[in-house]
Amino acid sequence: MISKFNEPIMVTRPLLPSLQNINNQLQEIWESKWITNNGPKNKELREALKEYLAVNHLSLFSNGTLGLLLGIKSLELTGEVITTPFTFPATVGALEWNGLTPVFCDIDNVTLTIDANKIEALITERTSAILAVHVLGIPCEVDKIQQVADKYHLKVIYDGAHVFGAKLNCKPIGEFGDMTMFSFHATKLFNTIEGGAVTFKDKTLDRKLQLFKNFGISGPDTVELSGINAKLNEIQAAVGLEVLKLVPEQRKKRHYIKQLYETNLKTISGIRIVTKHEEQESSYQFFIIEINEKEFGINRNQLHEKLKDYNVFTRKYFYPLCSDFTWYHDLPSAQQKYLPTAYEKIETVLALPFYGELTTEEVIQICEIIKFIQKKASTDVLANWE
């Protein structure tokens, strides 16, 4: 008999440094009396991240959403931006808040990233950029996207919320496109509790972003432009400095857990492992599977709900699609007939629990529970289960 977990197994847990190390950082901040406004911890973290991500230009923000929003603003885009519906709401919302019209492009059947082969057909005289997402840690087809962008003189922005530290073809993921946003939310591999960063190639954007995130203030008596408050404070930066020290070991642990999942799931029919990148090519942000209802026996939603009975909590990414939000219904590109793959995948993709603290026994038990649920489904016990 398969037993349930005594305590909930969540889809993720934050990577937390020791309280002693955080207290040491806080002691320095308290002694400096400098708790925000581009203090020494902020500067230290900025340099550490530039080195870790292997980028030349990086600006820190209080969260990734504001980083993306202000990053897009700094590029002075107009009109329409081609993007994916299969993403977190903040991606498309950053366009809307900049007065830009999102044009939804369908996704690739295998990678779930924006289908680079379908972008060109959506370009009009109003198109100014492509906003692509390295979905669930899976890199986009960057070369194809750049070819299209170069042909039509478009900017390329990447939402890299899920690809911290990843590489593609031995190149740091932040090298691609004109700009990449990284999220440092508590659920991410690297976190500052809340936070984010934008990396970019045009060094002139550095000063502009600094003004945007600090009310447009450039001096004691000078306000150059209309800005907002999007600064990463010293306490967030201090947490980030300590978390960054833990990332290499966390990656090793997640690599092991990923392989353990793959070994124990490979005999289960109807499951496709979506996140296949490994080593430096992977961010190890998620472990994602796709459920084929005909082969598995029940659909993704049923498995998601049934796992809760065993205290295993998964997540349906990205549900619902951004294009399905009521405020985008009038957009021609949001119609389901133009996004068949996205509407299919939104019903099949599932994130399993994935974090370094998971034990070997817990991962194996999760897989055994999935096997048991499938076995029960094959006997028609769950055939009509809602």
C-alpha positions in Angstrom: 0.0 0.0 0.0 1.3 3.4 -0.9 1.3 5.8 2.0 0.9 9.6 2.0 3.6 11.9 3.3 3.2 13.0 6.9 4.1 16.6 5.9 3.3 18.4 2.7 5.8 18.1 -0.1 5.6 21.5 -1.9 6.6 22.2 -5.4 9.5 24.3 -4.2 11.2 25.7 -1.2 13.3 28.9 -0.9 17.1 28.5 -0.7 17.9 30.0 2.7 21.3 30.8 4.2 22.1 30.3 7.8 20.6 32.8 10.2 24.1 33.4 11.6 25.4 34.5 8.3 22.4 36.8 7.7 22.9 38.3 11.2 26.5 39.0 10.4 25.4 40.8 7.2 22.7 42.7 9.1 25.2 43.7 11.7 27.3 45.4 9.0 24.3 47.2 7.6 23.2 48.4 11.0 26.6 49.7 11.7 26.7 51.5 8.4 23.3 53.1 8.9 22.9 52.6 5.1 19.8 50.4 4.4 18.8 51.4 0.8 19.7 53.8 -2.0 22.5 52.0 -3.8 24.5 51.2 -0.7 27.7 49.0 -0.4 25.8 45.7 -0.3 23.9 46.6 -3.4 27.2 47.4 -5.2 28.8 44.2 -3.9 26.0 42.1 -5.1 25.9 43.8 -8.5 29.6 43.0 -9.1 29.2 39.4 -7.8 26.3 38.8 -10.2 28.0 40.3 -13.2 30.8 37.9 -12.6 28.6 34.9 -12.0 26.3 35.6 -15.0 29.4 36.6 -17.1 27.8 39.9 -18.3 29.2 43.4 -18.7 26.2 45.4 -17.7 23.6 44.6 -15.0 21.1 46.7 -13.1 19.4 45.5 -9.9 15.7 46.0 -9.1 13.4 45.4 -6.1 11.7 42.7 -8.2 11.9 41.2 -11.6 8.7 42.6 -12.9 9.8 46.2 -12.3 13.1 45.3 -13.9 11.4 44.0 -17.0 8.9 46.9 -17.1 11.7 49.6 -16.8 14.0 47.6 -19.1 11.4 47.7 -21.8 10.8 51.4 -21.2 14.5 52.1 -21.5 14.5 50.7 -25.1 11.8 53.3 -26.1 9.7 50.8 -28.0 6.4 51.6 -29.7 3.5 49.8 -31.2 3.5 46.1 -31.1 5.7 43.5 -29.5 5.6 39.8 -30.4 5.5 37.5 -27.4 4.3 34.2 -26.0 1.1 33.4 -24.3 2.7 30.6 -22.3 4.3 32.6 -19.5 3.7 34.2 -16.2 1.3 37.3 -16.3 4.2 39.7 -15.5 5.8 39.2 -18.9 2.9 40.4 -20.9 1.8 42.9 -18.3 5.2 44.7 -18.6 4.3 45.4 -22.2 0.8 46.7 -21.4 2.2 49.0 -18.7 4.5 50.5 -21.3 1.6 51.2 -23.6 2.6 48.4 -26.0 0.3 45.9 -27.7 1.2 42.3 -27.2 1.0 40.1 -30.3 0.8 36.4 -29.2 2.8 33.8 -31.1 2.2 30.1 -30.7 4.8 27.9 -28.9 7.0 25.0 -30.0 5.5 21.6 -29.4 8.6 20.2 -27.7 10.4 23.1 -25.9 7.3 25.1 -25.1 9.2 28.3 -25.9 8.0 30.7 -28.5 7.9 29.1 -31.9 10.6 31.0 -33.8 9.3 29.7 -37.1 6.0 31.6 -36.6 7.3 35.0 -35.5 8.0 36.5 -39.0 4.5 36.1 -40.2 3.3 38.2 -37.3 5.5 41.2 -38.0 3.8 44.4 -39.2 5.0 48.0 -39.7 4.0 48.6 -36.0 6.3 45.8 -34.6 9.2 47.1 -32.6 10.5 44.1 -30.7 10.3 40.4 -29.8 9.8 39.6 -26.1 10.6 35.9 -25.8 10.7 33.7 -22.6 13.2 31.0 -21.7 10.2 29.0 -20.4 10.6 26.8 -17.4 14.4 27.1 -17.8 14.3 25.9 -21.4 16.2 28.3 -23.7 14.6 29.8 -26.8 15.8 29.2 -30.3 18.0 32.3 -29.9 19.7 32.1 -33.3 16.5 32.0 -35.3 14.9 34.8 -33.2 18.0 37.0 -33.8 17.9 36.3 -37.5 14.3 37.5 -37.7 15.1 40.5 -35.5 18.1 41.6 -37.6 16.1 41.3 -40.8 13.4 43.6 -39.6 15.5 45.8 -37.2 13.7 44.7 -34.1 14.9 44.7 -30.5 15.1 41.3 -28.7 14.2 41.0 -25.0 14.3 37.8 -23.0 12.4 37.0 -19.9 15.0 34.9 -18.2 13.2 34.5 -14.8 13.8 30.8 -15.0 17.4 30.6 -16.4 19.6 32.0 -13.7 23.2 30.8 -14.3 22.3 28.7 -17.4 24.4 28.6 -20.6 23.5 27.8 -24.2 26.1 26.5 -26.5 28.7 27.3 -23.9 27.6 31.0 -23.8 26.0 32.7 -20.8 22.3 33.0 -21.3 22.5 36.8 -20.7 24.6 37.2 -23.9 21.7 36.8 -26.2 19.4 39.5 -27.4 19.5 43.2 -26.4 18.3 42.6 -22.8 17.5 39.8 -20.3 15.5 40.0 -17.1 16.3 37.7 -14.2 14.0 37.2 -11.3 15.3 36.8 -7.7 11.9 35.9 -6.2 12.0 33.5 -3.3 10.9 30.6 -5.5 13.8 30.9 -7.8 17.2 29.0 -7.7 18.8 32.3 -6.6 16.8 34.7 -4.5 17.0 38.0 -2.7 13.6 37.2 -1.1 12.1 39.6 -3.7 14.3 41.1 -6.4 15.5 41.0 -9.9 18.0 42.2 -12.5 18.3 43.3 -16.1 21.4 42.6 -18.1 22.0 44.5 -21.3 24.5 45.2 -24.1 24.1 48.9 -24.6 26.1 50.5 -21.8 24.2 53.8 -22.2 21.1 52.1 -20.7 22.9 51.8 -17.3 22.4 55.5 -16.4 18.9 55.5 -17.8 17.8 52.5 -15.7 19.4 54.0 -12.6 17.2 57.1 -13.1 14.1 55.2 -13.9 14.3 53.1 -10.7 15.1 56.1 -8.4 12.4 58.6 -9.3 14.4 60.2 -12.1 16.7 61.8 -9.5 20.3 62.4 -10.6 21.5 64.7 -7.8 20.4 66.4 -4.6 18.6 69.1 -6.5 18.1 67.5 -9.9 15.2 65.4 -11.3 15.9 64.6 -14.9 12.8 62.5 -15.8 9.7 60.8 -14.5 10.8 57.7 -12.6 9.5 55.3 -10.0 10.9 53.5 -6.9 12.3 50.1 -8.0 15.5 49.9 -6.0 16.9 46.8 -4.4 17.5 47.6 -0.7 20.6 46.6 1.4 18.8 43.8 3.3 17.7 42.2 0.0 21.2 42.5 -1.3 22.7 41.0 1.8 20.4 38.0 1.5 21.5 37.7 -2.1 25.2 37.7 -1.2 24.7 34.8 1.1 22.4 32.9 -1.2 24.8 33.2 -4.1 27.4 31.2 -2.0 24.9 28.3 -1.8 23.9 28.2 -5.5 26.8 25.9 -6.8 26.0 23.2 -4.2 22.2 23.6 -4.7 22.8 23.0 -8.5 24.6 19.8 -7.7 21.8 18.6 -5.5 19.1 19.4 -8.1 21.1 17.7 -10.8 21.1 14.5 -8.7 17.3 14.9 -8.0 16.7 15.4 -11.7 18.5 12.2 -12.6 16.7 10.3 -9.8 13.3 11.5 -11.2 14.3 10.5 -14.7 15.4 7.0 -13.6 12.2 6.3 -11.7 9.7 7.8 -14.2 11.1 6.3 -17.4 9.1 3.1 -17.0 5.8 5.0 -16.7 3.9 5.3 -19.9 2.3 8.6 -20.8 4.9 10.8 -19.2 7.3 13.0 -21.2 10.1 14.8 -19.4 10.2 18.4 -20.6 13.2 19.8 -18.8 16.1 17.9 -20.3 19.0 20.3 -20.1 21.8 19.4 -17.7 25.1 20.7 -16.2 25.9 24.2 -17.2 23.2 24.2 -19.8 20.5 24.1 -17.2 19.3 26.4 -14.5 17.8 23.5 -12.5 14.8 25.8 -11.8 12.1 23.2 -12.4 11.5 19.6 -13.1 8.6 19.5 -15.6 6.7 16.6 -17.0 3.9 16.4 -19.6 1.0 14.0 -19.3 -0.4 12.2 -22.3 -3.9 11.3 -21.1 -4.5 8.4 -23.5 -1.2 6.7 -22.5 -1.2 7.6 -18.8 -4.8 6.8 -18.1 -6.0 10.1 -16.6 -5.4 13.7 -17.5 -3.0 16.2 -16.0 -5.6 17.9 -13.9 -6.7 14.6 -12.3 -3.1 13.7 -11.5 -2.5 17.1 -10.0 -5.6 16.8 -7.7 -5.0 13.1 -6.8 -1.4 13.8 -5.7 -2.7 16.2 -3.1 -4.3 13.2 -1.4 -0.8 12.0 -0.7 0.4 15.4 0.4 2.3 16.0 -2.8 1.7 19.5 -4.2 2.5 20.2 -7.9 1.8 23.1 -10.1 0.1 23.6 -13.5 2.4 25.9 -15.5 1.4 28.3 -17.0 -2.3 28.0 -16.2 -4.2 29.9 -17.5 -2.6 31.2 -20.7 -2.0 35.0 -20.7 -3.9 35.2 -24.0 -7.0 33.9 -22.2 -7.2 36.9 -19.8 -10.3 38.8 -20.5 -8.5 42.1 -21.1 -6.8 40.5 -24.2 -9.9 38.9 -25.7 -10.2 41.6 -28.3 -6.7 41.0 -29.7 -6.9 39.0 -32.9 -3.7 37.1 -31.9 -5.3 35.9 -28.7 -7.8 33.8 -30.5 -7.4 30.1 -29.7 -7.4 29.1 -33.3 -4.0 30.9 -33.7 -2.5 29.3 -30.6 -3.3 25.6 -30.9 -0.1 24.3 -29.3 -0.2 26.7 -26.4 -3.8 25.7 -25.7 -2.9 22.0 -25.8 0.1 22.2 -23.6 -1.6 24.3 -21.0 -3.7 21.2 -20.2 -0.8 18.7 -20.0 2.3 20.3 -18.3 3.0 19.7 -14.6 5.8 20.8 -12.3 6.9 18.2 -9.7 8.5 19.0 -6.4 12.0 20.1 -7.1 14.5 21.6 -4.5 17.8 20.5 -3.0 16.3 19.5 0.4 14.3 16.6 -1.2 15.7 13.3 -0.1 16.3 10.3 -2.3 13.5 8.5 -0.4 11.1 11.3 -1.0 11.7 11.5 -4.7 11.3 7.7 -5.1 8.1 7.8 -3.0 6.7 10.6 -5.2 7.4 8.5 -8.3 5.9 5.4 -6.6 2.7 7.4 -5.8 2.5 8.5 -9.5 2.8 4.8 -10.6 0.2 3.8 -8.1 -2.2 6.5 -9.3 -1.7 5.3 -12.8 -2.3 1.6 -11.8 -5.5 2.6 -10.1 -6.6 4.5 -13.2 -6.0 1.4 -15.3 -8.6 -0.4 -13.2 -11.1 2.3 -14.0 -11.3 3.3 -10.3 -10.4 6.8 -11.4 -11.8 6.8 -14.9 -14.6 9.1 -14.0 -12.9 10.9 -11.2 -13.1 14.7 -11.3 
